[in-house]
Amino acid sequence: MEGTLDIWSIVSGKDGKPYVQFKFDEEHKFQLTPIEARQHAYKILQVSFAAEADAFFVNFIVEKIGLELEKAVGLLADFRHWRAKNEH
């Protein structure tokens, strides 16, 4: 991904409320309330930890079982599907 994601806090001149301003390049700008921003931040943390766990799973399958990387990634997709179906 090229470009920079800039994030800063603002107070609206219209209603005096706090917002978190996001800007990616000059074309993509948006604001979130602090609660919305924290919800997105929490989701980013969850997904980043999941990405590391997924990579650990795939690398374990490749290194310990000897499955090819492409097949190990496919196994991960199968595992995710099975887990989603069996969650209570």
N, CA and C of each residue as an Amber inpcrd file, in Angstrom:
protein
   264
   0.8420000  -1.1670000   0.0000000   0.0000000   0.0000000   0.0000000
   0.8910000   1.2350000   0.0000000   0.6640000   2.0700000  -0.9290000
   1.4230000   3.3100000  -0.9980000   0.5940000   4.4350000  -0.4040000
   1.2720000   5.4450000   0.0710000   0.5690000   6.5640000   0.6700000
   0.6700000   6.5050000   2.1760000   0.1920000   7.5270000   2.7940000
   0.2610000   7.6300000   4.2390000  -1.1310000   7.8480000   4.8040000
  -1.4230000   7.1560000   5.8640000  -2.6730000   7.3560000   6.5900000
  -2.3820000   8.3090000   7.7370000  -2.9740000   9.4790000   7.6790000
  -2.8240000  10.4740000   8.7440000  -4.0740000  10.4440000   9.6130000
  -3.8800000  10.5210000  10.9110000  -4.9920000  10.4840000  11.8680000
  -4.7250000  11.5480000  12.9260000  -5.7280000  12.3560000  13.2230000
  -5.5970000  13.3430000  14.2720000  -6.9400000  13.6500000  14.8930000
  -6.8930000  14.2480000  16.0710000  -8.1250000  14.6070000  16.7760000
  -8.5440000  16.0170000  16.3880000  -9.8590000  16.2130000  16.3430000
 -10.3940000  17.5480000  16.0580000 -11.6090000  17.7890000  16.9450000
 -11.9560000  19.0420000  17.0630000 -13.2120000  19.4470000  17.6860000
 -13.9720000  20.2130000  16.6150000 -15.1980000  19.8080000  16.3660000
 -15.9980000  20.4130000  15.3140000 -16.2990000  21.8700000  15.6330000
 -16.0850000  22.7210000  14.6440000 -16.4520000  24.1310000  14.7830000
 -17.9510000  24.3470000  14.6790000 -18.6770000  23.3210000  14.2360000
 -20.1340000  23.4280000  14.0850000 -20.8760000  23.0280000  15.3510000
 -20.4360000  21.9240000  15.9850000 -21.1930000  21.4400000  17.1390000
 -20.3490000  21.2610000  18.4020000 -19.0430000  21.5440000  18.3300000
 -18.1730000  21.4590000  19.4970000 -17.8710000  20.0350000  19.9450000
 -18.2430000  19.0490000  19.1450000 -18.0360000  17.6510000  19.5230000
 -16.6880000  17.1510000  19.0290000 -16.1570000  16.1260000  19.7250000
 -14.8690000  15.5680000  19.3190000 -15.0270000  14.5930000  18.1580000
 -14.0340000  14.5930000  17.2780000 -13.9950000  13.6440000  16.1640000
 -12.5580000  13.2090000  15.9330000 -12.4200000  12.0900000  15.2720000
 -11.1150000  11.6200000  14.8210000 -11.1200000  11.7520000  13.3070000
 -10.1820000  12.5140000  12.8050000 -10.0860000  12.8000000  11.3710000
  -9.0950000  11.8310000  10.7470000  -9.4710000  11.2490000   9.6240000
  -8.6040000  10.3450000   8.8680000  -8.3930000  10.9200000   7.4830000
  -7.1640000  10.7860000   6.9830000  -6.8820000  11.2180000   5.6190000
  -5.8910000  10.2390000   5.0050000  -6.2780000   9.6900000   3.8640000
  -5.3740000   8.8520000   3.0840000  -5.2800000   9.4900000   1.7180000
  -4.1100000   9.9760000   1.3860000  -3.9120000  10.7640000   0.1840000
  -4.8310000  11.9910000   0.2580000  -4.9930000  12.6710000  -0.8150000
  -5.8530000  13.8580000  -0.8050000  -7.3040000  13.5100000  -1.1080000
  -7.5420000  12.3530000  -1.6610000  -8.8810000  11.9840000  -2.1070000
  -9.7390000  11.3250000  -1.0340000  -9.1370000  10.7390000  -0.0450000
  -9.8750000   9.9280000   0.9180000  -9.7740000  10.5480000   2.3080000
 -10.8520000  11.2090000   2.7030000 -10.9110000  11.8450000   4.0110000
 -12.2330000  11.4780000   4.6720000 -12.1800000  11.2180000   5.9810000
 -13.4210000  10.9710000   6.7050000 -13.2020000  11.2020000   8.1910000
 -14.3220000  11.3090000   8.9130000 -14.2910000  11.5220000  10.3540000
 -15.1130000  10.4420000  11.0340000 -14.6710000  10.0810000  12.2390000
 -15.4190000   9.1600000  13.0890000 -15.5450000   9.7810000  14.4690000
 -16.5780000   9.3930000  15.1750000 -16.6540000   9.7800000  16.5770000
 -15.5730000   9.0020000  17.3250000 -15.1850000   9.4520000  18.5020000
 -14.1930000   8.6910000  19.2640000 -14.6330000   7.2410000  19.5290000
 -15.9040000   7.0260000  19.7860000 -16.3860000   5.6560000  20.0100000
 -16.2270000   4.8190000  18.7540000 -16.6070000   5.3670000  17.6070000
 -16.4530000   4.6420000  16.3380000 -14.9800000   4.3450000  16.0550000
 -14.1140000   5.3380000  16.3150000 -12.6750000   5.1510000  16.0730000
 -12.1250000   4.0370000  16.9600000 -12.5390000   3.9950000  18.2310000
 -12.0720000   2.9390000  19.1260000 -12.5860000   1.5740000  18.6790000
 -13.8190000   1.5170000  18.1780000 -14.3470000   0.2480000  17.6730000
 -13.5180000  -0.2540000  16.4970000 -13.1510000   0.6410000  15.5870000
 -12.3140000   0.2560000  14.4450000 -10.9140000  -0.1490000  14.9170000
 -10.3770000   0.5970000  15.8790000  -9.0440000   0.2700000  16.4020000
  -9.0410000  -1.1150000  17.0360000 -10.0870000  -1.4260000  17.7910000
 -10.1970000  -2.7450000  18.4120000 -10.2560000  -3.8320000  17.3440000
 -11.0160000  -3.6050000  16.2960000 -11.1200000  -4.5770000  15.2000000
  -9.7650000  -4.7500000  14.5170000  -9.0380000  -3.6680000  14.3140000
  -7.7110000  -3.7530000  13.7100000  -6.7890000  -4.5960000  14.5930000
  -6.8430000  -4.3930000  15.9030000  -6.0280000  -5.2010000  16.8160000
  -6.4150000  -6.6760000  16.7360000  -7.7130000  -6.9700000  16.7410000
  -8.1710000  -8.3580000  16.6430000  -7.6570000  -9.0080000  15.3630000
  -7.8080000  -8.3260000  14.2530000  -7.4260000  -8.8810000  12.9620000
  -5.9060000  -9.0230000  12.8600000  -5.1610000  -8.0820000  13.4270000
  -3.7010000  -8.1820000  13.3600000  -3.1980000  -9.3760000  14.1690000
  -3.8030000  -9.6290000  15.3360000  -3.4360000 -10.8150000  16.1130000
  -3.8370000 -12.0900000  15.3690000  -4.9960000 -12.0690000  14.7350000
  -5.4440000 -13.2350000  13.9650000  -4.5030000 -13.5070000  12.7960000
  -4.0140000 -12.4630000  12.1480000  -3.0810000 -12.6430000  11.0270000
  -1.8180000 -13.3500000  11.5010000  -1.3130000 -12.9580000  12.6600000
  -0.1190000 -13.6200000  13.1990000  -0.4000000 -15.0730000  13.5620000
  -1.5570000 -15.3250000  14.1600000  -1.9240000 -16.7000000  14.5200000
  -2.1030000 -17.5520000  13.2630000  -2.7240000 -16.9900000  12.2430000
  -2.9110000 -17.7160000  10.9820000  -1.5610000 -18.0650000  10.3510000
  -0.6350000 -17.1140000  10.3690000   0.6920000 -17.3670000   9.8010000
   1.4150000 -18.4540000  10.5940000   1.2600000 -18.4320000  11.9070000
   1.8550000 -19.4770000  12.7430000   1.2850000 -20.8390000  12.3680000
  -0.0380000 -20.9210000  12.2130000  -0.7240000 -22.1630000  11.8300000
  -0.1960000 -22.6690000  10.4870000  -0.1480000 -21.7930000   9.4990000
   0.2960000 -22.1780000   8.1600000   1.7520000 -22.6310000   8.1870000
   2.6040000 -21.8620000   8.8510000   4.0220000 -22.2270000   8.9170000
   4.2340000 -23.5410000   9.6620000   3.4500000 -23.7820000  10.6870000
   3.5340000 -25.0530000  11.4100000   3.1910000 -26.2120000  10.4770000
   2.1080000 -26.0630000   9.7260000   1.6790000 -27.1120000   8.7920000
   2.7590000 -27.3620000   7.7310000   3.3710000 -26.2960000   7.2330000
   4.4090000 -26.4360000   6.2030000   5.6620000 -27.1000000   6.7910000
   6.1150000 -26.5990000   7.9370000   7.3840000 -27.0690000   8.4900000
   7.2820000 -28.4250000   9.1840000   6.2170000 -28.6850000   9.9070000
   6.1170000 -29.9180000  10.6950000   5.4490000 -31.0570000   9.9410000
   4.5020000 -30.7420000   9.0730000   3.7810000 -31.7950000   8.3550000
   4.2970000 -31.9280000   6.9250000   4.8860000 -30.8620000   6.4100000
   5.4710000 -30.9120000   5.0810000   4.5070000 -30.5980000   3.9500000
   3.3630000 -30.0330000   4.2800000   2.4090000 -29.6470000   3.2390000
   2.9580000 -28.4400000   2.4860000   2.6700000 -28.3620000   1.2020000
   3.0890000 -27.2040000   0.4100000   2.3500000 -25.9620000   0.9140000
   2.9830000 -24.8100000   0.7530000   2.4260000 -23.5510000   1.2530000
   1.0220000 -23.3060000   0.7250000   0.8200000 -23.4870000  -0.5660000
  -0.4930000 -23.2350000  -1.1660000  -1.5610000 -24.1350000  -0.5340000
  -1.2220000 -25.3970000  -0.2950000  -2.1780000 -26.3200000   0.3230000
  -2.4040000 -25.9850000   1.7920000  -1.3650000 -25.5250000   2.4720000
  -1.5070000 -25.1230000   3.8700000  -2.4300000 -23.9180000   4.0040000
  -2.3090000 -22.9800000   3.0730000  -3.2040000 -21.8140000   3.0740000
  -4.6400000 -22.2720000   2.8090000  -4.8130000 -23.2250000   1.9090000
  -6.1410000 -23.7870000   1.6600000  -6.6940000 -24.4820000   2.8890000
  -5.8270000 -25.1800000   3.6250000  -6.2410000 -25.8330000   4.8670000
  -6.6860000 -24.7970000   5.8920000  -5.9950000 -23.6760000   5.9440000
  -6.3900000 -22.5890000   6.8350000  -7.7940000 -22.1020000   6.4910000
  -8.0830000 -21.9510000   5.2100000  -9.4240000 -21.5250000   4.7880000
 -10.4660000 -22.5550000   5.2100000 -10.1490000 -23.8360000   5.0540000
 -11.0630000 -24.9000000   5.4970000 -11.2730000 -24.8330000   7.0050000
 -10.1980000 -24.6100000   7.7390000 -10.2740000 -24.5160000   9.1980000
 -11.1570000 -23.3470000   9.6240000 -10.9690000 -22.1930000   8.9890000
 -11.8000000 -21.0250000   9.3090000 -13.2790000 -21.3160000   9.0590000
 -13.5670000 -21.9500000   7.9300000 -14.9500000 -22.2880000   7.5960000
 -15.5250000 -23.2510000   8.6390000 -14.7700000 -24.2630000   9.0030000
 -15.2210000 -25.2520000   9.9960000 -15.4450000 -24.5710000  11.3390000
 -14.5130000 -23.6950000  11.7360000 -14.6350000 -23.0030000  13.0190000
 -15.8730000 -22.1160000  13.0400000 -16.1230000 -21.3670000  11.9710000
 -17.2950000 -20.4950000  11.9080000 -18.5830000 -21.3000000  11.9820000
 -18.5990000 -22.4490000  11.3440000 -19.7900000 -23.2930000  11.3370000
 -20.0410000 -23.9170000  12.7040000 -18.9810000 -24.1560000  13.4740000
 -19.1080000 -24.8730000  14.7350000 -19.0600000 -23.9700000  15.9640000
 -18.9670000 -22.6730000  15.7830000 -18.9880000 -21.7620000  16.9350000
 -20.3910000 -21.7460000  17.5170000 -20.4340000 -21.6310000  18.8050000
 -21.7490000 -21.6450000  19.4750000 -22.1130000 -20.2690000  19.9460000
